[in-house]
Every structure is written in C-alpha cells, then in structure tokens.
Amino acid sequence: MTDPRTPTSPASDQSGVPAQPVGPAVVGLQGRLLLQSIPQRVGWISEQLDPVRSGLVVSGSKALAKVRQLRETGAFTGLLIADPAVYEAQAASEGDPFPTEGQLSFGDPLSDAVEDQLAHGASLAMSPTGYIHAEDSGALLAAARRIADLGDPRVVFAVPVDVGWLRDDAVKQLIAVLKFVPGAKALMLGGQMDPLGHFPAAVANLVRVLGEVAHTGLLRADLAAFGALVNGAAFTAFGVTSGLRHIVPPPQPAKTSHRGGPGSAHVLVEGLMAFFLGRKIADRFGAVQAPTCYCAACDGRQLDTFATLSEQVPAAAHNAAVLMGWLRKIDAVDASRRASWWQLRCQQAVDRYDVVNAALRQPDAFTAPQQLKRWAGQPASTLQPADAPPAG
C-alpha cells in the first residue's frame, strides 16, 4: 500500500542516513523506560520510578492538570510528559491530523498543545495526534509533514497507528514516513486485546522499524516495552494499567478476556512475565504456597495476597518495582547482548508455564500470552540500532 505521496527524507549524510537534529526530546528520552499512567494512579507508582532511567507519562484529558499539580507541589521532579491521548476518542484524517473536537483551540492545534503542555510544567511536549487507522496513509503523511514543518526539538511526535501498519505490505511506508520526521517519535499500537499478537510478522516488523528509524520509541506497551528497548528503541513506556498497554481503535468498545473474575488487582508475576488478576493467582495457588516476591515494594509478600480491589495500590507498587528491577538487569547486560538475553528470558518464562501448571496439578492454570511466545521466538536483532553511535 505504498503511497506515491510518501515524502523524501530530509538532507542525508554520505551514508544515506537522514540527518537528525539532537534536541531536548531526543536527549532527554534516550534509553529510558517510562511508566504511563492515568492521573488518578500516579501516586501509586511514582515512588518506585528510577530517577535516571525512567520517568512518567500522564495520559488522558486531565493529564495537564495533573502535571501542573505534580510540579507545583514538588511531588514529582523527574522527567514528566503529558499525553493528551486524543487518539483514544478521535481519528486523524488527512485534513485534520490533530483533531480538536470537544476541545478549545483558538489557533493552530499543534502549536497550542505544545505551548500549553510546556507551560504546565511538562519536560517535553507530546503532539495531539488522532488515531491513524490501517492504510490511512493520508492521515499519517499529513501528521508527519506538520511535525516536520513545526521543527520544534522539544516535541515528541505521537504516532498512534493501527497494528496493521506493521504488516509486510505497509511497514515500508511507515518507515519512510517516520524517517522524514527529525527528532523524537513515539510509536503506539492500536488493536483489540494484544495488538502484537494479531499476526506473526508484527513483532519482527516492529523490531525492523525501531532498528531503521532513529529516535523512535514505543509507548502504551506492555512486554513490548522491554523487547523494544533491547532491539533498538530510543525509549519506551510501560502502561501501568491494562488500558494503557495498547490503544483501542476509536470508536470501538474495548474487549476484555474476563479471565480470573472481577473485583481484583492486576499483578505482574515475574517468573511468568505476565499479568494475572490477583483473584486468579489466589485461586490457582489455593492448595500450594504462592510465589513470594522480594521486590522493593513487597519485601517478602506472597502474590496470592493481592486478591481484592482493596489491594490495588500495593499491587501497582509491586508491578512498578518489578519493572524497574527488570530495567536494572538490562542495564547490567552489555548492549550488544541485550536482544539475545531478552529472547532467552522470554523463552525461559514460556517454558516455566508447564512447570508451574504441573506443580499445581492444573494443566491450564496459567497460559502464556501470545506476545510472550513471539518475543521468545524472535531472533536477536542483527540490525545496528538507528540511535547507536557509529562504529569506531
């Protein structure tokens, strides 16, 4: 679905790689794994954030007010971004890539959003891009051209695209358009449930995008936040809640699995590298001692104790602490070995499901997520990450 209007990349050096200005957005985000939260839950996880390698993305219509509060009270002094999340409710179009329906905007919606976010105390500004449906090349091109024309190095280009853009017939155009935009780009994937589990090539083509396009990160992710980080992403963000780990294409309602029953906190089980409802963990380990967690938030707490909604706050702190622990482990691995190290970790987790289920004498107690299996089967990237310094 190559669009003949796909722009030519900006001025390149002799290697053919587009010249990329290094501005505040690129420098400030490089190598970070951020946590992405709705305003109401920021306090649940902020104390667990690594001040050097992490940061906070506050998402939703009330993100600006929360960012201002955090700055004015001194409750958070680290890297802070307000994501207006326009893409949750409105789609981009060729004529209106930054839709403002239901919002006040008396000038250019992109420029207004940038200045407003920075004035409220955000470290960097996130573009208010609408959702870009599969094959809507007009909307993607219009948004990219506008960001390139703005030329503001403080801006992160939000790229909320349907996961269909990672299909073999579309990914080339996605790469070409993203290369046209200098500065930081935040790719976000849309689709019901687990977008990267929709088709076999999704993970491999995501790795390809991150390896070929400089200064590109992945936001609103789950396990992919780490898979992306070790495969060339400039930065990533892990969603604190399930609704922030992908985008539901507007105007579709969100589909849920309903596994494990309602009224329970989501808990990250480190050994299985997946989230399960606390009620499900308690039920499955009813006759066997549940795993004990020694993360910075738990310090010896058993995972079957997060079985009710009243445990949401400590469960969120546990999840954040485990994620920061994974980040530190990645930091301890040589950069050239991180992709293969991550693949091995994922494969070990997949293998552990059979071991745990056998110990519980419940063959289907826990099921490995499709995306985990795909990361386990993803060959370690042989691409030179686009943001890596030149050899020598």
C-alpha positions as CSV (number, residue, x, y, z in Angstrom):
1,M,0.0,0.0,0.0
2,T,2.8,2.4,-0.8
3,D,1.5,5.9,-1.2
4,P,3.2,7.8,-4.1
5,R,3.0,10.9,-1.9
6,T,5.4,9.5,0.7
7,P,7.9,12.3,1.3
8,T,11.5,12.1,0.5
9,S,13.7,12.1,3.6
10,P,15.5,15.2,4.7
11,A,19.1,16.0,3.9
12,S,21.3,13.0,4.5
13,D,24.9,12.4,5.2
14,Q,27.2,10.4,2.9
15,S,25.9,7.1,4.5
16,G,22.4,7.8,3.2
17,V,21.0,8.1,6.8
18,P,18.8,11.2,7.3
19,A,20.5,13.9,9.3
20,Q,18.8,14.0,12.7
21,P,19.0,17.1,15.0
22,V,19.7,16.3,18.6
23,G,17.3,18.3,20.7
24,P,15.9,18.2,24.2
25,A,13.3,15.5,23.4
26,V,15.9,13.2,21.9
27,V,18.5,13.7,24.6
28,G,16.0,13.6,27.5
29,L,14.3,10.4,26.5
30,Q,17.3,8.4,25.3
31,G,17.5,4.9,26.9
32,R,14.6,5.5,29.3
33,L,11.8,3.1,30.2
34,L,8.9,5.4,31.3
35,L,5.8,4.4,33.1
36,Q,2.5,5.6,31.6
37,S,-0.4,6.3,34.0
38,I,-3.8,7.9,34.2
39,P,-3.8,10.9,36.6
40,Q,-5.6,9.1,39.4
41,R,-2.9,6.4,39.7
42,V,0.3,8.4,39.5
43,G,0.7,8.4,43.3
44,W,0.5,4.6,43.3
45,I,3.8,4.1,41.4
46,S,5.8,7.4,41.4
47,E,7.9,6.4,44.4
48,Q,9.2,3.3,42.5
49,L,10.5,5.1,39.5
50,D,14.2,5.1,38.7
51,P,15.1,8.9,38.7
52,V,17.8,8.4,36.0
53,R,16.5,5.8,33.6
54,S,12.7,6.2,34.0
55,G,10.1,8.9,34.1
56,L,6.4,9.4,33.9
57,V,3.8,9.8,31.1
58,V,0.4,11.0,32.4
59,S,-2.3,10.3,29.9
60,G,-5.8,11.5,29.3
61,S,-7.9,14.6,29.1
62,K,-6.9,15.6,32.7
63,A,-3.2,15.0,32.2
64,L,-2.3,18.7,32.0
65,A,-3.9,19.5,35.3
66,K,-2.1,16.6,37.0
67,V,1.2,17.6,35.5
68,R,0.8,21.1,36.9
69,Q,-0.2,19.8,40.3
70,L,2.9,17.5,40.4
71,R,5.2,20.4,39.5
72,E,3.6,23.0,41.8
73,T,3.6,20.7,44.8
74,G,7.1,19.2,44.1
75,A,5.6,15.7,44.2
76,F,7.5,14.7,41.1
77,T,10.6,16.3,39.9
78,G,11.7,13.8,37.2
79,L,11.1,13.6,33.5
80,L,7.4,14.3,33.1
81,I,5.2,14.2,29.9
82,A,1.5,15.0,29.4
83,D,-0.1,12.8,26.8
84,P,-3.4,14.3,25.7
85,A,-4.4,10.9,24.3
86,V,-6.6,12.4,21.6
87,Y,-6.2,9.2,19.7
88,E,-8.4,7.4,22.3
89,A,-11.5,9.2,21.1
90,Q,-10.8,10.7,17.7
91,A,-9.2,9.5,14.5
92,A,-6.7,11.6,12.4
93,S,-7.6,12.5,8.9
94,E,-5.6,14.0,6.0
95,G,-7.3,17.3,6.6
96,D,-7.2,17.2,10.4
97,P,-4.3,15.1,11.8
98,F,-4.6,16.8,15.2
99,P,-8.4,16.8,15.8
100,T,-9.7,19.2,18.5
101,E,-13.4,18.2,18.6
102,G,-14.7,19.0,22.1
103,Q,-11.6,21.0,23.0
104,L,-10.9,24.7,22.9
105,S,-8.3,25.8,20.3
106,F,-8.2,29.3,19.0
107,G,-5.1,28.9,16.9
108,D,-3.1,26.0,15.4
109,P,-4.0,22.9,17.5
110,L,-0.5,21.5,17.3
111,S,1.3,24.7,18.4
112,D,-1.3,25.4,21.0
113,A,-0.9,22.0,22.5
114,V,2.9,22.2,22.6
115,E,3.0,25.6,24.4
116,D,0.2,24.6,26.8
117,Q,2.0,21.4,27.9
118,L,5.3,23.1,28.4
119,A,3.6,26.0,30.3
120,H,2.0,23.4,32.7
121,G,5.4,22.0,33.6
122,A,5.9,19.1,31.2
123,S,9.5,18.3,30.4
124,L,8.7,17.8,26.8
125,A,5.6,18.2,24.6
126,M,3.6,15.3,23.0
127,S,1.8,16.0,19.8
128,P,-2.1,15.6,20.0
129,T,-2.2,13.2,17.1
130,G,-5.5,11.4,16.3
131,Y,-5.7,7.7,15.8
132,I,-4.3,6.6,12.4
133,H,-6.2,3.7,11.0
134,A,-4.7,1.0,8.9
135,E,-4.0,2.1,5.3
136,D,-4.9,5.8,6.1
137,S,-1.7,7.0,4.5
138,G,-3.1,10.4,4.0
139,A,-3.5,11.0,7.8
140,L,-0.1,9.6,8.5
141,L,1.6,11.8,5.9
142,A,-0.3,14.9,7.0
143,A,0.7,14.5,10.6
144,A,4.3,13.8,9.7
145,R,4.6,16.9,7.4
146,R,3.1,19.1,10.1
147,I,5.5,17.9,12.7
148,A,8.5,18.3,10.3
149,D,7.3,21.8,9.4
150,L,7.0,22.8,13.1
151,G,10.6,21.8,13.6
152,D,10.4,22.1,17.4
153,P,13.1,19.9,19.1
154,R,11.0,19.9,22.3
155,V,8.2,18.0,20.6
156,V,7.7,14.2,20.7
157,F,5.7,13.1,17.6
158,A,3.0,10.8,18.9
159,V,2.3,8.1,16.2
160,P,-0.8,6.2,17.3
161,V,-1.2,3.7,14.5
162,D,-3.2,0.6,13.9
163,V,-1.1,-2.5,14.3
164,G,-1.9,-3.2,10.6
165,W,0.8,-0.7,9.8
166,L,3.3,-3.5,10.8
167,R,2.1,-5.8,8.1
168,D,4.7,-6.6,5.4
169,D,2.8,-4.6,2.8
170,A,2.6,-1.4,4.9
171,V,5.7,-1.3,7.1
172,K,7.9,0.1,4.4
173,Q,5.8,3.2,4.1
174,L,5.6,3.6,7.8
175,I,9.4,3.5,8.0
176,A,9.7,6.0,5.1
177,V,7.3,8.5,6.7
178,L,8.9,8.2,10.2
179,K,12.4,8.8,8.7
180,F,11.1,12.0,7.2
181,V,10.4,13.4,10.7
182,P,13.5,14.5,12.6
183,G,13.5,14.3,16.4
184,A,11.8,12.0,18.8
185,K,8.9,9.8,17.7
186,A,6.6,7.8,20.0
187,L,5.1,4.9,18.2
188,M,1.9,3.5,19.8
189,L,0.0,0.4,18.6
190,G,-3.8,0.0,18.2
191,G,-5.9,-3.1,18.2
192,Q,-8.1,-5.1,20.5
193,M,-6.6,-7.1,23.4
194,D,-2.9,-7.7,22.4
195,P,-2.1,-5.9,19.1
196,L,1.3,-7.6,18.7
197,G,-0.4,-11.0,18.9
198,H,-2.7,-10.3,15.9
199,F,-0.4,-11.7,13.2
200,P,3.0,-13.4,13.1
201,A,5.1,-10.6,11.5
202,A,4.0,-7.9,13.9
203,V,6.9,-8.3,16.4
204,A,9.6,-8.8,13.7
205,N,8.4,-5.7,11.8
206,L,8.2,-3.6,15.0
207,V,11.9,-4.5,15.6
208,R,12.6,-3.6,12.0
209,V,11.0,-0.1,12.4
210,L,13.0,0.5,15.6
211,G,16.2,-0.6,14.1
212,E,15.9,1.5,11.0
213,V,14.3,4.8,12.2
214,A,16.4,7.0,14.6
215,H,15.0,8.4,17.8
216,T,11.9,6.2,17.7
217,G,10.3,4.8,20.9
218,L,7.3,2.7,21.8
219,L,4.6,3.9,24.2
220,R,1.4,2.4,25.6
221,A,3.2,-1.0,25.7
222,D,3.4,-4.0,28.0
223,L,6.1,-6.7,27.5
224,A,7.0,-5.0,24.2
225,A,8.4,-2.0,26.1
226,F,11.4,-4.2,27.1
227,G,11.5,-6.1,23.8
228,A,11.6,-2.8,22.0
229,L,14.2,-1.3,24.3
230,V,16.7,-4.1,23.7
231,N,16.0,-4.1,19.9
232,G,16.9,-0.5,19.0
233,A,14.1,1.7,20.6
234,A,15.4,5.1,21.7
235,F,12.9,4.9,24.7
236,T,9.8,3.1,25.7
237,A,6.8,3.3,28.2
238,F,5.1,0.5,30.0
239,G,1.4,1.1,30.7
240,V,0.5,0.9,34.5
241,T,-3.0,-0.4,33.7
242,S,-4.1,-2.8,31.0
243,G,-6.0,0.0,29.2
244,L,-2.7,1.9,28.8
245,R,-0.8,-1.1,27.2
246,H,-2.4,-0.6,23.8
247,I,-4.9,1.6,22.0
248,V,-8.5,0.5,21.3
249,P,-9.3,1.9,17.8
250,P,-12.0,4.6,18.1
251,P,-15.0,4.3,18.2
252,Q,-14.8,0.5,19.1
253,P,-15.5,-0.5,22.6
254,A,-12.7,-2.4,24.4
255,K,-12.8,-6.1,24.5
256,T,-11.8,-7.9,27.7
257,S,-10.9,-11.5,28.5
258,H,-12.7,-11.6,31.8
259,R,-10.3,-14.3,33.0
260,G,-9.9,-14.7,36.7
261,G,-13.1,-13.0,37.8
262,P,-13.9,-9.3,38.5
263,G,-13.0,-7.3,41.6
264,S,-9.3,-7.9,41.7
265,A,-6.0,-6.2,41.2
266,H,-3.7,-7.0,38.2
267,V,-0.5,-8.5,39.4
268,L,2.8,-9.0,37.5
269,V,4.1,-12.5,38.1
270,E,7.8,-12.1,37.5
271,G,8.7,-15.7,36.7
272,L,5.9,-15.9,34.1
273,M,6.5,-12.4,32.7
274,A,2.8,-11.7,32.5
275,F,-0.1,-10.0,34.4
276,F,-2.8,-12.0,36.1
277,L,-5.7,-11.0,38.3
278,G,-4.9,-11.4,42.0
279,R,-8.0,-13.4,42.5
280,K,-6.9,-15.9,39.8
281,I,-3.5,-16.2,41.5
282,A,-5.1,-16.9,44.9
283,D,-7.5,-19.5,43.4
284,R,-4.8,-21.3,41.5
285,F,-2.4,-21.5,44.4
286,G,-5.2,-22.3,46.9
287,A,-3.6,-25.6,47.9
288,V,0.1,-24.7,47.3
289,Q,2.2,-21.9,48.7
290,A,2.1,-18.9,46.2
291,P,5.3,-17.3,45.0
292,T,7.0,-14.9,47.4
293,C,8.1,-11.5,46.0
294,Y,11.2,-9.7,47.2
295,C,10.9,-6.6,45.0
296,A,11.4,-3.1,46.6
297,A,7.7,-2.7,47.3
298,C,6.9,-6.2,48.6
299,D,9.9,-7.3,50.6
300,G,8.7,-10.9,51.1
301,R,4.9,-10.6,50.4
302,Q,3.2,-13.6,48.8
303,L,1.5,-12.9,45.5
304,D,-1.8,-14.5,46.5
305,T,-2.4,-11.6,48.9
306,F,-3.4,-9.2,46.1
307,A,-6.8,-10.9,45.7
308,T,-9.2,-7.9,46.1
309,L,-9.6,-4.4,44.7
310,S,-8.6,-3.0,48.1
311,E,-5.1,-4.2,47.2
312,Q,-4.8,-2.2,44.0
313,V,-2.3,0.4,45.4
314,P,0.2,-2.1,46.8
315,A,-0.2,-4.3,43.7
316,A,0.6,-1.3,41.5
317,A,3.7,-0.5,43.6
318,H,4.7,-4.2,43.2
319,N,4.3,-4.0,39.4
320,A,6.3,-0.8,39.1
321,A,9.1,-2.2,41.4
322,V,9.4,-5.4,39.3
323,L,9.6,-3.4,36.1
324,M,12.3,-1.2,37.5
325,G,14.1,-4.3,38.6
326,W,14.0,-5.6,35.0
327,L,15.3,-2.3,33.8
328,R,18.3,-2.6,36.1
329,K,19.0,-6.1,34.9
330,I,19.0,-5.0,31.3
331,D,21.4,-2.2,32.2
332,A,23.8,-4.8,33.6
333,V,24.0,-6.7,30.3
334,D,26.3,-5.5,27.6
335,A,24.4,-3.6,24.9
336,S,25.5,-6.0,22.1
337,R,24.0,-8.9,24.0
338,R,20.7,-7.5,25.3
339,A,18.5,-8.7,22.5
340,S,19.6,-12.3,22.8
341,W,19.5,-12.0,26.6
342,W,15.9,-10.8,26.4
343,Q,14.9,-13.6,24.0
344,L,16.3,-16.2,26.4
345,R,14.4,-14.7,29.3
346,C,11.2,-14.8,27.4
347,Q,11.8,-18.5,26.3
348,Q,12.6,-19.4,29.9
349,A,9.3,-17.8,31.0
350,V,7.3,-19.7,28.3
351,D,8.9,-23.0,29.5
352,R,8.1,-22.2,33.1
353,Y,4.3,-22.3,32.5
354,D,4.3,-26.1,32.0
355,V,6.4,-26.4,35.2
356,V,4.1,-24.3,37.3
357,N,1.0,-25.9,35.9
358,A,2.4,-29.4,36.6
359,A,3.3,-28.3,40.2
360,L,-0.3,-27.1,40.7
361,R,-1.7,-30.2,39.0
362,Q,-3.8,-27.9,36.8
363,P,-2.8,-28.3,33.1
364,D,-4.4,-25.0,32.2
365,A,-3.9,-23.0,35.3
366,F,-1.8,-20.3,33.5
367,T,-1.4,-19.7,29.8
368,A,1.5,-17.9,28.3
369,P,0.4,-14.8,26.4
370,Q,0.8,-15.0,22.6
371,Q,3.1,-11.9,22.6
372,L,5.5,-13.6,25.1
373,K,5.8,-16.5,22.8
374,R,6.5,-14.3,19.9
375,W,9.3,-12.4,21.7
376,A,10.7,-15.9,22.7
377,G,10.8,-16.9,19.1
378,Q,12.1,-13.6,17.8
379,P,15.7,-13.9,16.5
380,A,18.1,-11.5,18.2
381,S,18.2,-8.4,16.0
382,T,21.2,-8.2,13.6
383,L,20.3,-4.6,12.8
384,Q,22.5,-1.8,14.0
385,P,20.1,0.2,16.2
386,A,19.3,3.5,14.5
387,D,20.3,5.5,17.5
388,A,23.6,3.8,18.1
389,P,26.8,5.8,17.7
390,P,28.8,4.9,14.5
391,A,31.4,2.2,14.8
392,G,34.9,3.4,15.6
